[in-house]
Each structure stands twice: as C-alpha cells, then as structure tokens.
Amino acid sequence: MSDGGSRPKSDGRKRRWEQHNTDRRRHIIAAAMTVLARDIAPGERLTTAQISAEAGVHRTGLYRHFRDRTDLDTAIQRAICDQLTAALVTSFELTGTPRDVVHRTVSTYVRWVAEHPAWTRFVEQDVSAESPTPLEETNAMLAEQLEVSVAAFLAIVHADLSPEDWSLVRPWVAGLVSGCMGAVRSWSGQTESRTGLDHFATFLADTIWLQVKGLGASRGIAIPQVPLETVPLETVPLDIVREGQPNDGSLR
C-alpha cells in the first residue's frame, strides 16, 4: 500500500522536474539566439559566457540542462531550423501557378536569410559529427515538400514519368534545395557589389523555375500556368491524398 501511495507523488515530482528542465532549456536557447542576432559578427564565436549572462544562469548551470557544448549548440541549431521551417511552411501552399510557388518559396527563404544572417551562419557550422544535422534534416523536409509540389505539377497535365525518372525526382529536388542555399550563401557573402534582395530573389527563382520547366520539356511535359487550387482533387496523385495532403492549398 505504501508503495502504491507514494508513486503518484514521485511521478508528479518527476513530471515537474522534466517540465522545469524543458522550460530552462528553451530559455537558454532563446538567450543564445538573442546573443547571436545582436552581438555575433562574422568570424566571431558564440561563448557560454555570453549565453549564461543573457539567460541569467551561471556558466556551470548551463550543463545541468545540456550534456555538453555539442548538445547545446545542436539544440540552438535545431531551434533556428524550426524558425526557418515555420517561415517556409506557408510558402509551400499549393496556391497560385506553379511558377508562383517557386518564386514565393525562394523569396521567403532569401528574405529569411537576409533578416537572420547570424542565425544562418551558426546553423551552417559543423558542431557535431552526428548525422543528420538539424540543417540536413531541414533540407530533407524542404526536398520532400517540393517533391509533393512536383507531383502536383505533373497531375495538372496528367503526365506520367517512368519509374526510373520518378526514382530520381527526390535527389534532383534535393540538388535544387542545396543549390539554392549555396547561391544565397554566396550572395550574402558579397559586399559592395551585392545586388538588391528583390532582384536577387527574382533572379534565383527564375533560374530554378527554368530548371523545372526544362526538365519537363525534356520529357515532353509542358507545365501550364494555371492556379493549382483550381486542380480537381481527383487529379492529385493518390499517394499525396493518403499522406493527408488534400488539395485545399495546404501542405501542412
């Protein structure tokens, strides 16, 4: 009886400690992101002293909530990637023409990087030997979402790719994502000669759209410029419907 009577209190203390630890982790991560955005210039390193001062926690106290510096840095990277993902989610909506989707997604990403240069630099750092990294996980998510968009493009014209071509869609899309990120990184690193954000975003989106359009043309597929939200549900591939991706303009 005594064991049964003490267990709820023990479980309650455990839950409260887990919640406290989660809250403190979030507080420390938020503090680190604030320091990154406010104080860390290119080439400078984010220190635990800066994080602890911003969070109001002693430096030794940081590691009550993180195993080590690698765990802390990875958690910061994951939080930054969550911010990027949240910004990009609505850009993947299947609304507007296929070209609109490409331009909206690219513009959203370019603007996010321009607004958060220190976060972008930090998330690209190699802080752990583990794989996949938070950025690699985000890239995979973006590639998966774009693959859904490609399937929707093909559904419009009732096009059918060979099994061999379909097996190459995901790596091709992953290459588009990596190429886009590399182009933005290069543009961000330019100084006096850097063109304006709007011009760059449009230029980059145009080059990606031409790749999409060109690949379709090489397979005899012409992608019409019609709003995706007007595509009847029955034309959307069954695997998209099964994954809970109804044609209501949402990919979430």
C-alpha positions in Angstrom: 0.0 0.0 0.0 2.8 2.4 0.9 4.4 1.9 -2.5 1.2 2.5 -4.3 0.5 5.6 -2.2 4.0 7.1 -2.8 4.2 6.5 -6.6 1.8 9.4 -7.6 3.9 11.9 -5.6 7.1 10.6 -7.1 5.6 10.7 -10.6 4.4 14.2 -10.0 7.9 15.4 -8.9 9.4 13.8 -12.0 7.0 15.5 -14.3 7.6 18.9 -12.7 11.3 18.4 -13.0 11.0 17.4 -16.6 8.9 20.4 -17.3 11.3 22.7 -15.4 14.2 21.3 -17.4 12.4 21.8 -20.7 11.5 25.4 -19.8 15.1 26.1 -18.8 16.4 24.6 -22.0 14.1 26.8 -24.0 15.0 29.9 -22.0 18.8 29.2 -22.6 18.3 28.5 -26.3 16.3 31.7 -26.7 19.0 33.7 -24.9 21.7 32.2 -27.2 19.6 33.1 -30.3 19.3 36.7 -29.0 23.0 37.0 -28.5 23.7 35.6 -31.9 21.4 38.0 -33.6 22.5 41.0 -31.6 26.2 40.6 -30.8 27.9 38.0 -33.0 29.7 39.3 -36.1 31.0 37.1 -38.9 34.0 35.2 -37.7 33.2 35.6 -34.0 32.3 32.7 -31.8 29.3 32.4 -29.5 30.6 31.8 -26.0 29.0 30.2 -23.0 29.8 33.3 -21.0 27.6 35.4 -23.4 24.8 32.8 -23.2 24.8 32.5 -19.5 24.9 36.3 -19.0 21.9 36.7 -21.3 20.0 33.8 -19.7 20.9 34.9 -16.1 22.3 31.5 -15.5 25.8 30.6 -14.1 28.0 29.0 -16.7 28.2 25.8 -14.8 24.4 25.8 -14.6 24.1 25.6 -18.4 25.2 22.0 -18.3 22.5 21.0 -15.8 20.2 21.2 -18.8 22.6 20.2 -21.6 25.0 17.3 -21.7 27.9 19.3 -23.2 28.7 22.2 -25.6 27.8 20.0 -28.6 24.4 19.2 -27.1 23.8 23.0 -26.5 25.0 24.0 -30.0 22.9 21.3 -31.7 19.8 22.4 -29.7 20.4 26.0 -30.8 20.7 24.9 -34.4 17.5 22.9 -34.2 15.6 25.9 -32.8 16.9 28.1 -35.6 15.9 25.5 -38.2 12.4 25.4 -36.6 12.2 29.1 -37.1 13.1 28.7 -40.8 10.7 25.9 -41.3 7.9 27.9 -39.7 8.7 30.8 -42.1 8.7 28.5 -45.1 5.6 26.4 -44.4 3.0 28.8 -45.8 5.2 29.4 -48.9 4.6 25.8 -49.9 0.9 26.2 -50.2 -0.4 24.9 -53.5 -2.0 28.2 -54.4 -1.2 30.3 -57.5 0.6 29.0 -60.6 3.5 26.5 -60.4 5.8 29.4 -61.1 4.2 31.4 -58.3 5.0 28.6 -55.8 8.7 28.5 -56.9 9.0 32.3 -56.6 7.2 32.5 -53.3 9.3 29.8 -51.7 12.6 31.2 -53.0 11.7 34.7 -52.0 10.7 33.6 -48.5 14.0 31.8 -48.0 16.2 34.7 -49.3 14.4 37.2 -47.1 14.7 35.0 -44.0 18.4 34.6 -44.5 18.8 38.4 -45.1 16.9 39.1 -41.9 18.8 36.5 -39.8 22.4 36.4 -41.1 24.0 35.4 -37.7 21.4 32.6 -37.2 22.2 31.4 -40.8 25.9 31.4 -40.2 25.5 29.5 -36.9 23.2 26.8 -38.3 25.7 26.1 -41.1 28.5 25.4 -38.6 29.7 21.8 -38.1 29.2 21.4 -34.4 28.9 17.6 -34.2 30.0 14.5 -36.0 26.4 13.1 -35.8 24.3 12.9 -38.9 21.9 14.1 -40.0 22.5 17.6 -38.6 19.5 19.9 -37.9 20.2 21.7 -41.2 20.3 18.4 -43.1 17.0 17.4 -41.6 15.5 20.7 -42.7 16.9 20.3 -46.2 15.3 16.8 -46.4 12.0 18.3 -45.3 12.2 21.0 -47.9 13.0 18.5 -50.6 10.1 16.3 -49.6 7.7 19.3 -49.7 9.0 20.3 -53.1 8.6 16.7 -54.3 4.9 17.0 -53.4 4.7 20.2 -55.5 6.4 18.5 -58.5 3.8 15.7 -58.2 1.0 18.3 -58.3 2.6 20.0 -61.3 2.5 16.6 -63.1 -1.0 15.9 -62.1 -2.2 19.1 -63.8 -1.2 17.7 -67.2 -1.9 14.1 -66.4 1.8 13.4 -67.1 3.4 10.2 -66.1 7.1 9.7 -65.5 8.9 6.4 -65.9 9.8 4.5 -62.7 13.4 5.4 -63.4 12.7 9.1 -63.6 10.5 9.0 -60.5 13.3 7.5 -58.5 15.4 10.5 -59.5 12.9 13.2 -58.6 13.9 13.3 -54.9 17.7 13.6 -55.4 17.0 16.2 -58.2 14.9 18.2 -55.9 17.4 17.9 -53.1 20.0 19.3 -55.5 17.7 22.3 -56.2 17.5 22.9 -52.5 21.2 22.6 -51.9 21.9 24.8 -54.9 19.5 27.5 -53.8 21.1 27.6 -50.3 24.6 27.7 -51.8 23.6 30.6 -54.1 22.1 32.5 -51.1 25.2 31.9 -49.1 27.4 33.3 -51.9 25.1 36.3 -52.4 25.1 37.0 -48.6 28.9 37.0 -48.6 29.2 39.7 -51.2 29.7 43.3 -50.0 29.8 46.4 -52.2 28.9 44.6 -55.4 25.9 42.8 -54.0 22.7 43.3 -56.0 19.5 44.1 -54.2 17.5 41.5 -52.4 14.4 41.7 -54.6 16.4 41.4 -57.8 18.5 38.5 -56.5 15.4 36.6 -55.2 13.7 37.0 -58.6 16.8 36.0 -60.5 17.3 32.9 -58.4 13.7 31.9 -58.6 13.8 32.3 -62.4 16.8 30.0 -62.7 15.1 27.3 -60.6 11.9 27.6 -62.5 13.7 27.2 -65.8 15.2 24.0 -64.4 11.8 22.7 -63.5 10.3 23.8 -66.8 13.3 22.5 -68.8 13.2 19.1 -67.2 9.5 18.8 -68.0 10.2 19.8 -71.6 12.9 17.2 -71.9 10.2 14.6 -71.0 7.6 16.1 -73.3 5.8 17.7 -70.4 4.5 21.3 -70.7 3.5 22.8 -67.3 0.6 25.2 -67.8 0.4 28.3 -65.8 -2.9 27.7 -64.1 -3.7 28.2 -60.4 -3.0 25.0 -58.5 -6.0 25.5 -56.3 -8.3 25.0 -59.3 -7.0 21.5 -60.0 -9.8 19.0 -59.2 -9.0 16.7 -56.2 -9.3 13.6 -58.3 -6.3 14.6 -60.5 -4.0 14.8 -57.5 -1.9 11.6 -57.1 -3.3 9.1 -54.6 -0.1 9.0 -52.6 -0.5 12.7 -51.8 -4.1 12.2 -50.6 -3.0 9.2 -48.5 -0.4 11.4 -46.8 -3.1 13.7 -45.7 -2.3 16.4 -48.3 -5.7 17.5 -49.6 -5.8 20.0 -52.4 -7.0 22.8 -50.2 -3.8 24.8 -50.6 -2.2 23.4 -47.6 0.9 21.2 -47.3 1.0 21.2 -43.5 
